[in-house]
């Protein structure tokens, strides 16, 4: 990005999309030094004005004619719609995103259009669990979920559905999930993504978890009464 104006200007980068939670974001260095991380991975250039050139709000100060490389990251955990189509609600479909650079008086300086062409989600394994309906389920994925890796500090896990809460148990080496089952015979499902670091630079494994809600019968019996035999 460059400043074509004859004076020093504060420019704002605005990303326009149709999702509630933006999946395309401008990388900066304000809170967690993510910009420096991607530079160490060889994914971007070092900004000439320093790592604090871009604020967390997407603002930057440039002199007249000064240029600054920007880094954008797009990541989506929604299921992609491929050639066969998908009936999943909220699936990721082909769309366009617009990046606009605005001057201090909201005048457009530069624009860029990004076209998203999703593919069907690849999946290493599918795990199915059967739980009582309308109950909280505590799920532990088999250790073979990550066949070529062992869980180490720094790895992160993400679920595509907000109905699931993931957690990494580094002591047992397991991926654990907490979910709330639907009413029978419905099912709840999610994709589980395991990444090598908190910035999700490398996807290590992906699986699909399906939780089927089952009808259950609960009985309350009194046992151990004198001179009675109870067969369960």
matplotlib code that plots the C-alpha trace (Angstrom):
import matplotlib.pyplot as plt

x = [0.0, 1.2, 0.1, -0.6, -1.6, 0.8, 0.7, 1.3, -1.9, -3.5, -5.0, -7.5, -7.9, -11.5, -12.5, -16.1, -17.7, -21.0, -20.0, -20.7, -17.2, -14.6, -12.7, -10.2, -8.2, -5.3, -2.3, -0.6, 1.9, 0.1, -0.9, 0.7, 3.5, 1.8, 3.3, 6.8, 5.9, 4.9, 8.0, 10.2, 8.3, 9.2, 5.6, 6.0, 8.4, 9.5, 7.7, 10.1, 8.4, 8.7, 6.4, 4.2, 3.3, -0.2, -2.4, -4.8, -7.7, -6.2, -4.9, -1.4, 0.5, 2.3, 4.3, 3.5, 4.7, 5.7, 4.9, 4.2, 3.6, 0.5, -0.3, -3.8, -4.8, -7.9, -9.0, -12.5, -13.7, -17.0, -17.5, -16.7, -19.1, -17.5, -18.7, -21.2, -22.8, -23.7, -26.8, -25.0, -26.4, -23.9, -21.5, -18.8, -19.8, -18.0, -18.0, -16.1, -14.5, -13.5, -10.5, -10.7, -8.1, -9.7, -8.1, -8.8, -11.9, -13.2, -12.2, -11.3, -7.7, -7.2, -9.4, -8.8, -11.3, -10.6, -12.5, -13.0, -13.4, -13.9, -13.3, -14.9, -13.3, -10.8, -11.1, -8.6, -11.2, -14.8, -15.7, -19.3, -20.5, -23.9, -25.0, -28.3, -30.5, -30.5, -27.5, -23.9, -21.4, -17.8, -15.9, -12.3, -10.9, -8.6, -4.9, -4.7, -6.5, -3.0, -1.0, 2.2, 2.4, 2.3, 0.6, 3.1, 2.8, 1.8, -0.5, -4.1, -7.4, -10.5, -14.0, -16.1, -19.3, -19.9, -21.8, -18.5, -15.8, -12.4, -9.5, -6.0, -5.0, -1.2, -0.8, -2.8, -2.1, -5.8, -8.1, -11.2, -14.6, -17.6, -20.9, -24.6, -26.6, -29.8, -33.2, -33.3, -32.9, -31.0, -27.2, -24.6, -21.5, -18.3, -14.9, -11.9, -8.8, -5.4, -2.8, 0.9, 0.8, -1.6, -1.4, -2.6, 0.3, 0.2, -2.7, -1.6, -4.8, -8.6, -11.4, -15.1, -17.1, -20.7, -22.8, -26.0, -28.7, -30.4, -33.5, -32.8, -34.9, -33.9, -35.1, -34.8, -34.7, -34.4, -32.1, -30.8, -34.2, -34.5, -35.5, -35.7, -33.8, -33.4, -32.3, -31.0]
y = [0.0, 3.5, 7.0, 8.9, 12.1, 15.1, 15.2, 12.8, 10.8, 8.4, 5.6, 3.0, -0.5, -1.8, -5.4, -5.9, -9.3, -11.0, -13.1, -12.1, -13.0, -11.8, -14.6, -12.3, -10.1, -7.7, -9.0, -6.6, -6.8, -4.9, -7.7, -11.0, -10.2, -12.2, -10.1, -10.9, -14.6, -14.7, -12.8, -15.4, -18.1, -16.3, -15.3, -11.6, -8.7, -6.5, -3.2, -0.3, 1.8, -0.9, -3.5, -0.9, 0.6, -0.9, -0.6, -3.2, -1.2, -1.2, 2.3, 3.4, 6.6, 7.1, 10.0, 11.2, 8.5, 6.1, 2.4, -0.3, -4.0, -5.4, -9.0, -10.4, -13.8, -15.7, -18.8, -20.3, -23.3, -23.6, -26.6, -25.7, -26.3, -28.4, -29.6, -32.0, -29.2, -29.1, -28.9, -27.8, -24.6, -21.8, -23.6, -21.6, -20.8, -18.9, -15.2, -12.0, -9.9, -6.3, -4.5, -0.7, 1.8, 5.1, 8.4, 10.5, 12.0, 8.5, 9.0, 5.7, 5.6, 1.9, -1.1, -4.8, -7.6, -11.1, -14.0, -17.1, -20.4, -23.1, -26.8, -29.7, -30.3, -33.1, -35.3, -37.9, -39.8, -39.8, -40.6, -41.4, -41.2, -42.2, -40.1, -39.6, -37.0, -33.4, -34.1, -32.8, -35.1, -35.4, -36.8, -38.0, -38.7, -41.7, -40.9, -42.3, -39.1, -37.7, -40.7, -38.9, -36.3, -36.2, -33.3, -30.6, -27.2, -24.5, -26.6, -25.4, -27.1, -25.5, -26.8, -25.7, -25.7, -23.5, -26.4, -28.0, -26.8, -28.3, -28.8, -30.3, -32.6, -32.6, -35.0, -37.8, -36.7, -36.6, -34.2, -33.7, -32.1, -31.0, -30.8, -30.7, -33.5, -32.8, -34.5, -38.0, -39.0, -35.8, -35.6, -32.9, -32.7, -30.7, -30.7, -30.7, -29.0, -29.4, -26.8, -26.6, -23.2, -20.5, -18.7, -21.8, -21.8, -25.5, -27.9, -31.2, -33.2, -32.9, -35.2, -35.1, -35.9, -36.9, -37.2, -39.1, -38.4, -41.6, -42.1, -43.4, -44.9, -44.1, -46.4, -45.8, -49.0, -49.7, -52.7, -54.5, -54.8, -57.8, -61.2, -59.9, -60.9, -58.2, -59.2, -56.3]
z = [0.0, -0.8, 0.1, -3.2, -1.4, -1.2, 2.6, 5.5, 6.0, 8.4, 6.3, 7.4, 6.0, 5.9, 5.0, 3.8, 4.1, 4.7, 7.8, 11.4, 12.4, 9.8, 8.2, 6.5, 8.8, 8.5, 10.4, 12.8, 15.6, 18.4, 20.8, 20.0, 17.5, 14.8, 12.0, 13.2, 13.3, 9.7, 8.7, 10.5, 8.5, 5.2, 4.4, 4.2, 4.0, 7.0, 7.0, 6.4, 9.1, 11.8, 13.2, 14.8, 11.4, 11.5, 14.6, 15.8, 14.4, 10.9, 10.9, 9.7, 9.2, 5.9, 4.4, 0.9, -1.6, 1.2, 0.7, 3.2, 2.5, 4.2, 5.2, 5.2, 6.6, 5.5, 7.4, 7.7, 9.8, 7.9, 5.6, 2.0, -0.8, -3.6, -6.9, -5.3, -3.3, 0.4, 2.5, 5.6, 7.0, 6.9, 4.6, 2.9, -0.7, -3.5, -2.7, -3.0, -0.3, -0.7, 0.9, 0.9, 1.9, 3.2, 3.9, 7.0, 5.5, 4.4, 0.8, -1.0, -1.9, -3.1, -3.4, -3.9, -4.5, -3.2, -4.7, -2.4, -4.2, -1.5, -1.8, 0.0, 3.4, 3.6, 6.6, 8.1, 10.2, 11.3, 14.9, 15.9, 19.5, 21.0, 23.9, 25.9, 24.4, 25.8, 27.9, 28.2, 26.6, 27.5, 24.5, 24.3, 20.9, 20.4, 20.5, 16.9, 15.8, 15.3, 14.1, 13.2, 16.0, 19.8, 21.5, 22.6, 24.2, 21.7, 19.6, 19.3, 18.5, 16.9, 16.2, 13.3, 15.4, 18.4, 20.0, 20.8, 23.2, 22.5, 24.8, 24.6, 27.5, 27.2, 30.2, 28.5, 25.0, 24.1, 22.4, 24.5, 23.5, 25.5, 23.7, 24.3, 22.6, 20.7, 21.1, 19.6, 16.8, 15.8, 15.6, 16.3, 14.2, 13.9, 12.2, 14.6, 13.4, 15.1, 14.4, 15.2, 16.9, 18.0, 14.7, 12.8, 10.4, 9.8, 9.9, 11.4, 11.4, 10.8, 11.8, 11.9, 15.1, 15.0, 18.2, 17.9, 20.5, 21.8, 23.9, 27.3, 30.1, 33.7, 36.5, 40.2, 42.3, 46.0, 46.6, 49.6, 51.4, 53.8, 52.4, 48.8, 45.6, 43.0, 39.5, 37.3]

ax = plt.figure().add_subplot(projection="3d")
ax.plot(x, y, z, "-o")
ax.set_aspect("equal")
plt.show()
